Amino acid sequence: MKEEKSCGCIVINDKKQVLLVHHNKGHWDFPKGHVEEGETEVQTATREVKEETGIDVKVNEKFRYTTRYSPKEDVIKEVVYF
């Protein structure tokens, strides 16, 4: 079984609005992406938010939520959100 890991952020502004990304395939999601070699989880999360939205974020490392799922057969994916 192949394992993948991604990190991202649940971005909430002071008006309590949540940032979602609308992907070309039609689905909505929080900004996230694969961890690159040598990156920490926080570095990945902030890089992915910047790449996908153009927004610089400050990460609250005290909030860390992990989920695991199978996006396709023989793959287990772990996603860490800050």
Biotite code that builds the C-alpha atoms (Angstrom):
import biotite.structure as struc

atoms = struc.array([
    struc.Atom([0.000, 0.000, 0.000], chain_id="A", res_id=1, res_name="MET", atom_name="CA", element="C"),
    struc.Atom([1.382, 3.410, -0.978], chain_id="A", res_id=2, res_name="LYS", atom_name="CA", element="C"),
    struc.Atom([1.309, 6.180, 1.629], chain_id="A", res_id=3, res_name="GLU", atom_name="CA", element="C"),
    struc.Atom([1.057, 9.892, 0.833], chain_id="A", res_id=4, res_name="GLU", atom_name="CA", element="C"),
    struc.Atom([1.177, 12.945, 3.081], chain_id="A", res_id=5, res_name="LYS", atom_name="CA", element="C"),
    struc.Atom([-0.157, 16.438, 2.495], chain_id="A", res_id=6, res_name="SER", atom_name="CA", element="C"),
    struc.Atom([-0.391, 19.527, 4.689], chain_id="A", res_id=7, res_name="CYS", atom_name="CA", element="C"),
    struc.Atom([-2.552, 22.606, 4.490], chain_id="A", res_id=8, res_name="GLY", atom_name="CA", element="C"),
    struc.Atom([-4.423, 25.255, 6.398], chain_id="A", res_id=9, res_name="CYS", atom_name="CA", element="C"),
    struc.Atom([-7.967, 25.997, 7.415], chain_id="A", res_id=10, res_name="ILE", atom_name="CA", element="C"),
    struc.Atom([-7.822, 29.748, 6.895], chain_id="A", res_id=11, res_name="VAL", atom_name="CA", element="C"),
    struc.Atom([-10.358, 31.807, 8.856], chain_id="A", res_id=12, res_name="ILE", atom_name="CA", element="C"),
    struc.Atom([-10.397, 35.598, 8.781], chain_id="A", res_id=13, res_name="ASN", atom_name="CA", element="C"),
    struc.Atom([-11.549, 37.957, 11.543], chain_id="A", res_id=14, res_name="ASP", atom_name="CA", element="C"),
    struc.Atom([-15.081, 37.920, 10.074], chain_id="A", res_id=15, res_name="LYS", atom_name="CA", element="C"),
    struc.Atom([-15.110, 34.118, 10.600], chain_id="A", res_id=16, res_name="LYS", atom_name="CA", element="C"),
    struc.Atom([-15.116, 33.469, 6.842], chain_id="A", res_id=17, res_name="GLN", atom_name="CA", element="C"),
    struc.Atom([-13.387, 30.271, 5.721], chain_id="A", res_id=18, res_name="VAL", atom_name="CA", element="C"),
    struc.Atom([-11.138, 30.093, 2.654], chain_id="A", res_id=19, res_name="LEU", atom_name="CA", element="C"),
    struc.Atom([-11.853, 27.279, 0.187], chain_id="A", res_id=20, res_name="LEU", atom_name="CA", element="C"),
    struc.Atom([-10.173, 26.493, -3.129], chain_id="A", res_id=21, res_name="VAL", atom_name="CA", element="C"),
    struc.Atom([-12.327, 25.567, -6.144], chain_id="A", res_id=22, res_name="HIS", atom_name="CA", element="C"),
    struc.Atom([-10.387, 22.964, -8.127], chain_id="A", res_id=23, res_name="HIS", atom_name="CA", element="C"),
    struc.Atom([-10.569, 22.490, -11.904], chain_id="A", res_id=24, res_name="ASN", atom_name="CA", element="C"),
    struc.Atom([-12.220, 19.090, -11.424], chain_id="A", res_id=25, res_name="LYS", atom_name="CA", element="C"),
    struc.Atom([-15.104, 20.888, -9.695], chain_id="A", res_id=26, res_name="GLY", atom_name="CA", element="C"),
    struc.Atom([-14.605, 20.073, -6.029], chain_id="A", res_id=27, res_name="HIS", atom_name="CA", element="C"),
    struc.Atom([-13.948, 22.519, -3.176], chain_id="A", res_id=28, res_name="TRP", atom_name="CA", element="C"),
    struc.Atom([-11.269, 21.952, -0.539], chain_id="A", res_id=29, res_name="ASP", atom_name="CA", element="C"),
    struc.Atom([-8.994, 23.662, 1.928], chain_id="A", res_id=30, res_name="PHE", atom_name="CA", element="C"),
    struc.Atom([-5.636, 24.659, 0.405], chain_id="A", res_id=31, res_name="PRO", atom_name="CA", element="C"),
    struc.Atom([-3.225, 21.762, 0.836], chain_id="A", res_id=32, res_name="LYS", atom_name="CA", element="C"),
    struc.Atom([-0.538, 19.808, -0.992], chain_id="A", res_id=33, res_name="GLY", atom_name="CA", element="C"),
    struc.Atom([2.164, 17.199, -0.839], chain_id="A", res_id=34, res_name="HIS", atom_name="CA", element="C"),
    struc.Atom([5.112, 17.543, 1.506], chain_id="A", res_id=35, res_name="VAL", atom_name="CA", element="C"),
    struc.Atom([8.340, 18.142, -0.389], chain_id="A", res_id=36, res_name="GLU", atom_name="CA", element="C"),
    struc.Atom([11.620, 16.601, 0.751], chain_id="A", res_id=37, res_name="GLU", atom_name="CA", element="C"),
    struc.Atom([13.167, 18.470, 3.668], chain_id="A", res_id=38, res_name="GLY", atom_name="CA", element="C"),
    struc.Atom([10.024, 20.486, 4.485], chain_id="A", res_id=39, res_name="GLU", atom_name="CA", element="C"),
    struc.Atom([8.310, 20.600, 7.843], chain_id="A", res_id=40, res_name="THR", atom_name="CA", element="C"),
    struc.Atom([4.542, 20.267, 8.033], chain_id="A", res_id=41, res_name="GLU", atom_name="CA", element="C"),
    struc.Atom([4.194, 24.009, 8.705], chain_id="A", res_id=42, res_name="VAL", atom_name="CA", element="C"),
    struc.Atom([6.459, 24.920, 5.782], chain_id="A", res_id=43, res_name="GLN", atom_name="CA", element="C"),
    struc.Atom([4.390, 22.732, 3.469], chain_id="A", res_id=44, res_name="THR", atom_name="CA", element="C"),
    struc.Atom([1.119, 24.186, 4.721], chain_id="A", res_id=45, res_name="ALA", atom_name="CA", element="C"),
    struc.Atom([2.188, 27.819, 4.297], chain_id="A", res_id=46, res_name="THR", atom_name="CA", element="C"),
    struc.Atom([3.779, 27.156, 0.896], chain_id="A", res_id=47, res_name="ARG", atom_name="CA", element="C"),
    struc.Atom([0.651, 25.441, -0.390], chain_id="A", res_id=48, res_name="GLU", atom_name="CA", element="C"),
    struc.Atom([-1.647, 28.249, 0.782], chain_id="A", res_id=49, res_name="VAL", atom_name="CA", element="C"),
    struc.Atom([0.612, 30.788, -0.946], chain_id="A", res_id=50, res_name="LYS", atom_name="CA", element="C"),
    struc.Atom([0.831, 28.751, -4.175], chain_id="A", res_id=51, res_name="GLU", atom_name="CA", element="C"),
    struc.Atom([-2.901, 28.053, -4.389], chain_id="A", res_id=52, res_name="GLU", atom_name="CA", element="C"),
    struc.Atom([-4.274, 31.407, -3.225], chain_id="A", res_id=53, res_name="THR", atom_name="CA", element="C"),
    struc.Atom([-1.501, 34.027, -3.208], chain_id="A", res_id=54, res_name="GLY", atom_name="CA", element="C"),
    struc.Atom([-2.146, 34.611, 0.507], chain_id="A", res_id=55, res_name="ILE", atom_name="CA", element="C"),
    struc.Atom([0.544, 34.631, 3.202], chain_id="A", res_id=56, res_name="ASP", atom_name="CA", element="C"),
    struc.Atom([-0.711, 33.039, 6.417], chain_id="A", res_id=57, res_name="VAL", atom_name="CA", element="C"),
    struc.Atom([0.467, 32.809, 9.991], chain_id="A", res_id=58, res_name="LYS", atom_name="CA", element="C"),
    struc.Atom([0.062, 29.260, 11.278], chain_id="A", res_id=59, res_name="VAL", atom_name="CA", element="C"),
    struc.Atom([-1.284, 28.474, 14.714], chain_id="A", res_id=60, res_name="ASN", atom_name="CA", element="C"),
    struc.Atom([0.702, 25.325, 15.486], chain_id="A", res_id=61, res_name="GLU", atom_name="CA", element="C"),
    struc.Atom([-1.446, 24.653, 18.576], chain_id="A", res_id=62, res_name="LYS", atom_name="CA", element="C"),
    struc.Atom([-4.283, 23.744, 16.203], chain_id="A", res_id=63, res_name="PHE", atom_name="CA", element="C"),
    struc.Atom([-3.302, 20.563, 14.328], chain_id="A", res_id=64, res_name="ARG", atom_name="CA", element="C"),
    struc.Atom([-5.885, 18.200, 12.870], chain_id="A", res_id=65, res_name="TYR", atom_name="CA", element="C"),
    struc.Atom([-4.984, 14.990, 11.045], chain_id="A", res_id=66, res_name="THR", atom_name="CA", element="C"),
    struc.Atom([-7.193, 12.876, 8.831], chain_id="A", res_id=67, res_name="THR", atom_name="CA", element="C"),
    struc.Atom([-6.490, 9.711, 6.857], chain_id="A", res_id=68, res_name="ARG", atom_name="CA", element="C"),
    struc.Atom([-8.385, 8.367, 3.881], chain_id="A", res_id=69, res_name="TYR", atom_name="CA", element="C"),
    struc.Atom([-7.984, 6.346, 0.701], chain_id="A", res_id=70, res_name="SER", atom_name="CA", element="C"),
    struc.Atom([-8.275, 8.599, -2.389], chain_id="A", res_id=71, res_name="PRO", atom_name="CA", element="C"),
    struc.Atom([-7.818, 5.584, -4.666], chain_id="A", res_id=72, res_name="LYS", atom_name="CA", element="C"),
    struc.Atom([-7.199, 1.876, -4.440], chain_id="A", res_id=73, res_name="GLU", atom_name="CA", element="C"),
    struc.Atom([-3.933, 0.903, -2.709], chain_id="A", res_id=74, res_name="ASP", atom_name="CA", element="C"),
    struc.Atom([-3.244, 4.459, -1.472], chain_id="A", res_id=75, res_name="VAL", atom_name="CA", element="C"),
    struc.Atom([-3.570, 5.770, 2.081], chain_id="A", res_id=76, res_name="ILE", atom_name="CA", element="C"),
    struc.Atom([-3.303, 9.531, 2.434], chain_id="A", res_id=77, res_name="LYS", atom_name="CA", element="C"),
    struc.Atom([-2.646, 11.465, 5.617], chain_id="A", res_id=78, res_name="GLU", atom_name="CA", element="C"),
    struc.Atom([-3.530, 15.154, 5.599], chain_id="A", res_id=79, res_name="VAL", atom_name="CA", element="C"),
    struc.Atom([-2.449, 17.532, 8.358], chain_id="A", res_id=80, res_name="VAL", atom_name="CA", element="C"),
    struc.Atom([-4.335, 20.816, 8.689], chain_id="A", res_id=81, res_name="TYR", atom_name="CA", element="C"),
    struc.Atom([-3.311, 23.805, 10.763], chain_id="A", res_id=82, res_name="PHE", atom_name="CA", element="C"),
])
